[in-house]
Amino acid sequence: MLYDKPATTIDEQIALLRARGMQGDEALMRRWLETVGYYRLSAYWLPFELPAQADATRTKLFPDGTNFESIVDIYVFDRKLRLLVTEAIERIEIALRSRWTNRLTLAHGSHAHLDVTVFQSGYDHLALLSALAIRARESKEVFVEHYRRKYEEPFMPPLWVVTELMTFGELSRWLQATRDLKVKAAVAKDLGLPNREVLEGTLQLFSYIRNICAHHGRLWNRQTVKRLPLIKRFRQDLVISRVETDQGVQHQPANFIYNALVALAHMVRHQSGDTSFPARVAALVATRPDHQRRAMGFPQDWAGRPCWAAAVGRPL
């Protein structure tokens, strides 16, 4: 099929929304369509559309009373949530860099990243190293340029320098590739998780969510492709669902943003016991009606669960 939809003006977009049943102030609609865009906003008004018939995917029609201000309200909430999540993942990422670098270099030397024997054969160590070498060669960071001026060998700076050049996704892959299971187990405990398997699965989820945030994507009612591992110490807070697998029915954390928020709250609190992150998340989520919280996977009794109850009344 040939894609033949023409581009539309802002006036045409407003007229189209009104024809489909959307109400609202025209000046507000114009401002948001100009500065945020029709396509990005459409992800937020999709749940408001009338349900489609069995032979169609969408109606693109809105029930009476659907107001553009409601779309803006959810979009602003999602932006605030995304900023909180980005902040928390940043703290986890920095802690991971510090603990993995320190433990790996103490065990295997300053340039452990150059030693193929330190990493599992199932991972492409050469590809990881090549990407890192290019980044180090092109870096204008003062600490990298200092190494290049002062030292000729090894050709790359020590791990505690080049780790700062890795993306979160790359850092997660380097950790996964690490052969020394004692190092990985110790790093898991440093981050407040029970073991290396849980650490690796959790980091995969966080890397996925961080990429969504980096591209200003929607968190609010998204079902994540990755699932949080089942972390027993968080079980009172998690929402567990039945999942059909090749091995039969299994109980796994539901793949909504709620469970990721639970893990972030516990892990940030592990790094800093007086963190305000859980309290700020709870305060923001409390502004939403029940149906919008359900779209994020929040259970009805979420505010009374240990993770969030401990945050109530804490300074923001």
N, C-alpha and C positions, 0 to 999 in steps of 0.2 A: 504494500500500500504506500502511495506517495503522500508525504506530509505536505499539505497545501494550505495550512491555516495562516492567514496574513497577520502581520503585526497590527496592534490596535492603539489608538490614542487613549489618553487618560479619560477624556469625555466619553469615548465609546465604552471603556471599561466600567465607568460609573453607570452608564445607561444599561449595560448588560446586567450588572448586579441588581439594579432596580427592577429590570424586567423579570428577573428570576425570584424577586421577593425580598431582597435585602433593603432594609430601611436605614436611615441615618443622615446626619448632617453632611451636605455635599462638600463643604470646605474641609471637613475632617477626612472624608473619603479621598478627596483629591490629594491632600497632604501625605497621607499614608501610602497611597498608590504611587505617588511620585518618589517618595523617599525610601520605601521598603519594597514595593513592587507587588503586582497582582499575583504572580506565581508563588512567591514566598508566603504571602498572606493566605493563599488558597489552602495551604496545609492546615491552617487554623480554622477556616470556616467549613472544611469538609465534614466534620462531625455534626454540623448544624443542618446539613442538607437533608431533605426528605429521603426516606429509604427507597431504594430502587426496586423495580420488579425483578422477578427471577431471571429474566433474559437480558438484563441490563446491569452495568456496573455502577452507574451514578444517574441521578435525576438532574443534578445541578440546580435544583429548585429549593427554596427556603420556605419553611412554614411561616405563617403570619406571626409578626412580632419579632422576627430575627433582626437584630440591630447591629450595625457596623461597629458601634462602640463596644459591644461584647467581644468582637473579634480582636479589637485593639487591646482590650483588657487582658485577654488570655495571652496575647503576644508579649505584652509588657511583663506579665508574670513569668512567662517562659524565659525571657531575657534575664530577669533577676535570678531565676533558678540556675540558669546556665553560668552566670558569674560566680555564684556560690560553689557550684560543682567544679568549675575551673580552678578556683582557689584551693579547694580541698585536694584535687588531684595533683596540683602543683606541689603541695606540701608532701604528699605521698611520693611523688617523683623525686623530689630533692632528697628525702630521707633514703629512698632506694639507692640513688647515686652514691650517697655518702657511705652507707653501710656495706653495699656490695663492693665498692672500690676498696674500702679499708680492709674488709675481710679477705678479699681475693689477693690483694697485694701483700698482705702480711703472710699469707700462705704460699704464694707463688712468685713474689717479686714485683718490682715496680713496673715491669713490662710484660706482665702476665698475658696481656691481650695478643702479644706476638707469638706466643707459644702454642702451637697447634695441639700439643698433648694436654693442655689445660681444658680443652673444649671437646664436646662429644662429637664423634665422627658422623653422626646422623645430621648434623647441622653444617651448613656451608660456611665454615670459618673464614675461608679465603674471601668470599663475597662480602661478609661483614667487615673484614679487615680492609678490603679494598675501598669500600665506601667511606670508612673512617679515615683512611689515609688521604683520600681526595679532600675530605672536609678539613683535615689538619693542614694539608698543603695550601689550601685556599684561604684558611682562616686569617683574619686580621686581629684576632684577640691578642692583647698584650702578653698574656702568659704563654701563648703559642709562639709568638714572634721572639720572645726571650729565649725559649728553648732552641729555636732554629739558629739564633745568633751565637749561642754559647756552646752548643753540643753538636757534634757531627754523628755520633752513634749512641744508641740505635736511631734509625731514621725517623721514628715517631716519638713524641713526648710520652712520659709515663702515663699509666692508666688514670691517675687522679686528675690529669690535665685533659686527656682526650674524652673522658667520660662527660665532661661539660659540653662537648660538641655533639653528643648523641641526642637524637629525638627520643621521646618516651617509648615509641614503638621499637626503635633500635635497642634501647637499653633493655627492654623486656626480652628481646630476642637474644641478646648477649647473656642475660641471666639464664634463660632457658638452655642455652648452649653450654653453660658451665658444667664441667664434668664433676667437680668437687661437691659432692652431695652435702658434706658437712657445712660448707660455706652457704649453700642455698638454704639449708635448714636453719642456720643461724640468722640469715637475713629475714626469713619468714617470721621468726620470733621477734626480731628487731622491729618488724612492722605490725606486730600484734596478731599474726596468723599462726595456725597450728603446725603447718608443715609446708614443704616446698611445692607439692602438687597444688595445694590451695593457693599458695602465693602466685604460681604461674597462671592459674586460671583466673584469679582475681585481676592480675595485671593485664591480661588479655582483654577483659571486660573494660577496665579503666582506660586502656589505650584506645579502644573502640569509641568510648564515650568522649574521651578527650578530642578525638578527631571530629566528632559531631560538633562539639563546642567550638573548636578552632574554626570551623566553617559556618558558625552561627546557625547551626541546624536546630531542629525542634527536639526538645526533650520531653515536653509535657505529657503527651499520650503515646509516646513511641514504645513499641515492643522491641527490645534489643535483640540483635542477632546472636550475641554471646550471652550466656547465662552465668550468673554468679555461682561458684561452687557451693555445695551445701556445707556451711561452716557451723558446726554443732554449737559452738559457744555463742553464736548469734541467733540460734534457732527461735528463741522467744520473740525476737523482733521480726524475723523473716516471714514472708508469705510463701508457702510451699504449694506447688501444684503437681498434679499427676501428669506425667509425660509418657507417651507411647514411644518406646525405643525398640531396636532390634532384639534386645534382651527381655522385652516385656515392659510392663508398666513400672515406671520409677517415680520416686518423689524427688523433685528438684525445685530450687527456688524459682518462682515465676520470673519471666523475663521482662519485667517492667522496671522503670527507673526507681521505684520505691526501694527495691532490694539493694540496688547500687548505693542509694543514699544511706541505707542502714550500714553497709560495709564502710563507706567513707566516714560516717560519724564515729564508728567504733575505732577505726584506724587513726583518724586524726586525734581522737581523744587519747589513744595510746601514746602518740607522740607528745601531746601536750594536754595534761589533765584539766587545765582551766580554759580550754578552747571554747569559744562562743559559737562555733560552727553548728552544732546540733540545735542550739537555741534559735539561731537565725533561720535555719531551715524550717524548724517547727513553726516559728512565727510567720514565715512567708506562706507555708502550706495552709496554716489556719485561716488565711484570708480567702481560701477557695471554698466554693460550695461542695457538698458531698459528691455529686456526680463528676465534678472535675478532679477531685482527689481519687475517685475510683478509676478514672482514666489513666492515672499514674500508677495504679496498683496498690494504693493505700488501703489497708483494711479499715473497717468501721471503727475499731478500737485502737487505732494507731497511736493516739495521743497518750494512752495509758500503758503502752508497751515500754519496757525498761529503757530502751535506747532514747526515747523521746521524753518520757516522764521525768527522767533525770535532768533534762534540759529546761523544763518549764520553770519559769521564775528566775532563770540565770540571766545576768546582764547580756545584752546583745553586743 
